[in-house]
């Protein structure tokens, strides 16, 4: 996604009635990055500035994180509990079995536990999106202006 689309998607994110747990497998990360993640302590914060695709099905993310890693790289599995906002894509995804769920821009995670060191599993709690309400409103306003401009253009081309 381009940054403008990410802003729009994050602006229209859903606030869930009940928090959910999602999973994210990352593979082929530089070994130094894997080591940094593996040594994080409880209470450490992780900031994900871009929208992040996660799965509702743990086995999907685990399968991804269990891929063979070339030398000098490693894999990480994130288990993210308490997710209270984002965008469910299951109904529109090319891969509905994955139960894809997008975490919004500027997601903040708190590390609760780290299991393993070589291909660690990071158990995190979703703290929330740091997207301010003012920025969210600007994104929605931009979407409305774009829609009006496209409608005008379409009508003029007839």
Secondary structure, DSSP 4 states (H G I P E B T S, - for coil): --HHHHHHHHHTPEEEEEEEEEEEEEEEEEHHHHHHHHTPPTT-EEEE-S-EEEESSHHHHHHHHTSPPPTTEEEEEEEEEEEEEEEE-TTT-S-GGG-EEEEPTTEEEEEEEEE-SSS-EEEEEEEEE---HHHHHHHHHHHHHHHHHHHHHHHHT-
